[in-house]
Amino acid sequence: MVTQVAQRSGYLTAFRAAALLYAAAVFFQAVTAGQLLSGAGAGPHGAGTGAVHLLGLVLVVTAVLLWRPGRGAAWPALVSTAMLVLGFVQTMLGGAGQVMAHLPLGMALFGLSVWLVVWSWRP
């Protein structure tokens, strides 16, 4: 539940923006992964990892701001932190060629990111 303090302070708006951008970055990774598997090379997919990590950090910061000074729920900060860590694990698995673990983890990250977006926009 998002408190009135979080809604009025602007922390919720920042979190919504960060969650949307993070979900878009993860979706971009999914699209470029399909191109990678079809033999197009690792260019855009490899470059997108930096955006996912940077936006994951922004998501954690905005989730903590929503929680602590904004008096919102704590679980989005925990989920965002887990997603940031899983993003780094995802990069390590992809770099090591562990596609059988890399793909399901990517799908899980996308599902979690969509879940945060949906939660943040619920009344």
CYANA upper distance limits for C-alpha pairs under 8 A (distance plus 0.5 A):
  1 MET  CA     72 GLY  CA      7.43
  1 MET  CA     73 ALA  CA      6.83
  2 VAL  CA      6 ALA  CA      6.86
  2 VAL  CA      7 GLN  CA      7.48
  2 VAL  CA     72 GLY  CA      5.72
  2 VAL  CA     73 ALA  CA      7.16
  3 THR  CA      7 GLN  CA      6.94
  3 THR  CA     70 GLY  CA      8.12
  3 THR  CA     71 ARG  CA      6.97
  3 THR  CA     72 GLY  CA      6.03
  4 GLN  CA      8 ARG  CA      6.62
  5 VAL  CA      9 SER  CA      6.45
  5 VAL  CA     70 GLY  CA      6.12
  5 VAL  CA     71 ARG  CA      7.03
  5 VAL  CA     72 GLY  CA      8.38
  6 ALA  CA     10 GLY  CA      7.18
  6 ALA  CA     11 TYR  CA      6.21
  6 ALA  CA     12 LEU  CA      6.27
  6 ALA  CA     66 LEU  CA      6.55
  6 ALA  CA     69 PRO  CA      8.47
  6 ALA  CA     70 GLY  CA      4.77
  6 ALA  CA     71 ARG  CA      6.71
  6 ALA  CA     72 GLY  CA      6.51
  7 GLN  CA     11 TYR  CA      7.37
  7 GLN  CA     12 LEU  CA      6.06
  7 GLN  CA     13 THR  CA      8.09
  7 GLN  CA     70 GLY  CA      8.49
  9 SER  CA     70 GLY  CA      7.34
 10 GLY  CA     14 ALA  CA      6.84
 11 TYR  CA     15 PHE  CA      6.60
 11 TYR  CA     62 THR  CA      7.24
 11 TYR  CA     65 LEU  CA      6.83
 11 TYR  CA     66 LEU  CA      5.61
 11 TYR  CA     70 GLY  CA      6.99
 12 LEU  CA     16 ARG  CA      6.53
 12 LEU  CA     66 LEU  CA      6.69
 12 LEU  CA    120 SER  CA      7.88
 13 THR  CA     17 ALA  CA      6.73
 14 ALA  CA     18 ALA  CA      6.65
 14 ALA  CA     62 THR  CA      6.76
 15 PHE  CA     19 ALA  CA      6.46
 15 PHE  CA     59 LEU  CA      7.12
 15 PHE  CA     62 THR  CA      5.60
 15 PHE  CA     63 ALA  CA      6.57
 15 PHE  CA     66 LEU  CA      7.66
 15 PHE  CA    120 SER  CA      8.03
 16 ARG  CA     20 LEU  CA      6.62
 16 ARG  CA    117 VAL  CA      7.02
 16 ARG  CA    120 SER  CA      6.36
 16 ARG  CA    121 TRP  CA      7.71
 17 ALA  CA     21 LEU  CA      6.66
 18 ALA  CA     22 TYR  CA      6.51
 18 ALA  CA     55 LEU  CA      7.35
 18 ALA  CA     58 VAL  CA      6.95
 18 ALA  CA     59 LEU  CA      5.73
 18 ALA  CA     62 THR  CA      7.75
 19 ALA  CA     23 ALA  CA      6.59
 19 ALA  CA     59 LEU  CA      6.73
 19 ALA  CA    113 SER  CA      7.21
 19 ALA  CA    116 LEU  CA      6.98
 19 ALA  CA    117 VAL  CA      6.00
 20 LEU  CA     24 ALA  CA      6.64
 20 LEU  CA    117 VAL  CA      6.58
 21 LEU  CA     25 ALA  CA      6.65
 21 LEU  CA     55 LEU  CA      7.51
 22 TYR  CA     26 VAL  CA      6.73
 22 TYR  CA     52 VAL  CA      6.95
 22 TYR  CA     55 LEU  CA      5.96
 22 TYR  CA     56 GLY  CA      6.92
 22 TYR  CA     59 LEU  CA      7.83
 22 TYR  CA    113 SER  CA      7.42
 23 ALA  CA     27 PHE  CA      6.56
 23 ALA  CA    110 PHE  CA      7.04
 23 ALA  CA    113 SER  CA      5.67
 23 ALA  CA    114 VAL  CA      6.70
 23 ALA  CA    117 VAL  CA      8.20
 24 ALA  CA     28 PHE  CA      6.60
 25 ALA  CA     29 GLN  CA      6.82
 25 ALA  CA     48 GLY  CA      7.66
 25 ALA  CA     51 ALA  CA      7.17
 25 ALA  CA     52 VAL  CA      6.21
 25 ALA  CA     55 LEU  CA      8.43
 26 VAL  CA     30 ALA  CA      6.87
 26 VAL  CA     52 VAL  CA      6.99
 26 VAL  CA    106 GLY  CA      8.39
 26 VAL  CA    109 LEU  CA      7.96
 26 VAL  CA    110 PHE  CA      6.46
 26 VAL  CA    113 SER  CA      8.48
 27 PHE  CA     31 VAL  CA      6.82
 27 PHE  CA    110 PHE  CA      7.35
 28 PHE  CA     32 THR  CA      6.66
 28 PHE  CA     48 GLY  CA      7.95
 29 GLN  CA     33 ALA  CA      6.38
 29 GLN  CA     45 HIS  CA      6.24
 29 GLN  CA     48 GLY  CA      6.77
 29 GLN  CA     49 THR  CA      8.12
 30 ALA  CA     34 GLY  CA      7.02
 30 ALA  CA    106 GLY  CA      8.11
 31 VAL  CA     35 GLN  CA      7.26
 32 THR  CA     36 LEU  CA      6.55
 32 THR  CA     44 PRO  CA      6.85
 32 THR  CA     45 HIS  CA      5.63
 33 ALA  CA     37 LEU  CA      6.63
 33 ALA  CA     45 HIS  CA      6.62
 34 GLY  CA     38 SER  CA      6.85
 35 GLN  CA     39 GLY  CA      7.07
 35 GLN  CA     40 ALA  CA      6.00
 35 GLN  CA     41 GLY  CA      8.03
 36 LEU  CA     40 ALA  CA      5.65
 36 LEU  CA     41 GLY  CA      5.79
 36 LEU  CA     42 ALA  CA      6.24
 36 LEU  CA     45 HIS  CA      7.70
 42 ALA  CA     46 GLY  CA      5.97
 43 GLY  CA     47 ALA  CA      6.69
 44 PRO  CA     48 GLY  CA      6.51
 45 HIS  CA     49 THR  CA      7.41
 46 GLY  CA     50 GLY  CA      8.48
 47 ALA  CA     51 ALA  CA      8.06
 48 GLY  CA     52 VAL  CA      6.85
 49 THR  CA     53 HIS  CA      6.71
 49 THR  CA     91 THR  CA      7.65
 50 GLY  CA     54 LEU  CA      6.60
 51 ALA  CA     55 LEU  CA      6.42
 52 VAL  CA     56 GLY  CA      6.34
 52 VAL  CA     87 GLY  CA      7.91
 53 HIS  CA     57 LEU  CA      6.79
 53 HIS  CA     84 LEU  CA      7.19
 53 HIS  CA     87 GLY  CA      7.21
 53 HIS  CA     88 PHE  CA      7.88
 54 LEU  CA     58 VAL  CA      6.89
 55 LEU  CA     59 LEU  CA      6.50
 56 GLY  CA     60 VAL  CA      6.78
 56 GLY  CA     80 SER  CA      7.63
 56 GLY  CA     81 THR  CA      8.46
 56 GLY  CA     83 MET  CA      7.67
 56 GLY  CA     84 LEU  CA      5.70
 56 GLY  CA     87 GLY  CA      8.46
 57 LEU  CA     61 VAL  CA      6.79
 57 LEU  CA     84 LEU  CA      7.15
 58 VAL  CA     62 THR  CA      6.67
 59 LEU  CA     63 ALA  CA      6.49
 59 LEU  CA     80 SER  CA      6.79
 60 VAL  CA     64 VAL  CA      6.63
 60 VAL  CA     77 ALA  CA      6.39
 60 VAL  CA     80 SER  CA      5.67
 60 VAL  CA     81 THR  CA      6.22
 60 VAL  CA     84 LEU  CA      8.16
 61 VAL  CA     65 LEU  CA      6.72
 62 THR  CA     66 LEU  CA      6.55
 63 ALA  CA     67 TRP  CA      6.66
 63 ALA  CA     76 PRO  CA      6.39
 63 ALA  CA     77 ALA  CA      5.14
 63 ALA  CA     80 SER  CA      7.57
 64 VAL  CA     68 ARG  CA      6.44
 64 VAL  CA     74 ALA  CA      8.15
 64 VAL  CA     77 ALA  CA      5.80
 65 LEU  CA     69 PRO  CA      6.26
 65 LEU  CA     70 GLY  CA      6.63
 66 LEU  CA     70 GLY  CA      5.08
 66 LEU  CA     71 ARG  CA      7.07
 66 LEU  CA     72 GLY  CA      5.98
 66 LEU  CA     73 ALA  CA      8.10
 67 TRP  CA     71 ARG  CA      5.57
 67 TRP  CA     72 GLY  CA      4.82
 67 TRP  CA     73 ALA  CA      5.93
 67 TRP  CA     74 ALA  CA      5.81
 67 TRP  CA     76 PRO  CA      8.47
 67 TRP  CA     77 ALA  CA      7.56
 68 ARG  CA     72 GLY  CA      7.53
 68 ARG  CA     74 ALA  CA      8.44
 74 ALA  CA     78 LEU  CA      7.18
 75 TRP  CA     79 VAL  CA      6.55
 76 PRO  CA     80 SER  CA      6.37
 76 PRO  CA    116 LEU  CA      7.82
 77 ALA  CA     81 THR  CA      6.61
 78 LEU  CA     82 ALA  CA      6.69
 79 VAL  CA     83 MET  CA      6.60
 80 SER  CA     84 LEU  CA      6.72
 81 THR  CA     85 VAL  CA      6.83
 82 ALA  CA     86 LEU  CA      6.51
 83 MET  CA     87 GLY  CA      6.45
 83 MET  CA    109 LEU  CA      7.06
 83 MET  CA    112 LEU  CA      8.26
 84 LEU  CA     88 PHE  CA      7.13
 85 VAL  CA     89 VAL  CA      6.90
 86 LEU  CA     90 GLN  CA      6.40
 86 LEU  CA    105 LEU  CA      8.30
 86 LEU  CA    109 LEU  CA      8.15
 87 GLY  CA     91 THR  CA      6.79
 87 GLY  CA    109 LEU  CA      8.11
 88 PHE  CA     92 MET  CA      6.82
 89 VAL  CA     93 LEU  CA      6.66
 90 GLN  CA     94 GLY  CA      6.64
 90 GLN  CA    102 HIS  CA      6.32
 90 GLN  CA    105 LEU  CA      7.14
 90 GLN  CA    106 GLY  CA      7.46
 91 THR  CA     95 GLY  CA      6.58
 92 MET  CA     96 ALA  CA      6.67
 93 LEU  CA     97 GLY  CA      6.79
 93 LEU  CA     98 GLN  CA      5.67
 93 LEU  CA     99 VAL  CA      7.79
 93 LEU  CA    101 ALA  CA      7.49
 93 LEU  CA    102 HIS  CA      6.16
 94 GLY  CA     98 GLN  CA      6.28
 94 GLY  CA     99 VAL  CA      6.86
 94 GLY  CA    102 HIS  CA      6.20
 98 GLN  CA    102 HIS  CA      6.43
 99 VAL  CA    103 LEU  CA      6.37
100 MET  CA    104 PRO  CA      7.71
101 ALA  CA    105 LEU  CA      6.77
102 HIS  CA    106 GLY  CA      6.65
103 LEU  CA    107 MET  CA      6.84
104 PRO  CA    108 ALA  CA      6.69
105 LEU  CA    109 LEU  CA      6.68
106 GLY  CA    110 PHE  CA      6.73
107 MET  CA    111 GLY  CA      6.67
108 ALA  CA    112 LEU  CA      6.64
109 LEU  CA    113 SER  CA      6.57
110 PHE  CA    114 VAL  CA      6.72
111 GLY  CA    115 TRP  CA      6.65
112 LEU  CA    116 LEU  CA      6.79
113 SER  CA    117 VAL  CA      6.85
114 VAL  CA    118 VAL  CA      6.63
115 TRP  CA    119 TRP  CA      6.58
116 LEU  CA    120 SER  CA      6.53
117 VAL  CA    121 TRP  CA      6.94
118 VAL  CA    122 ARG  CA      6.84
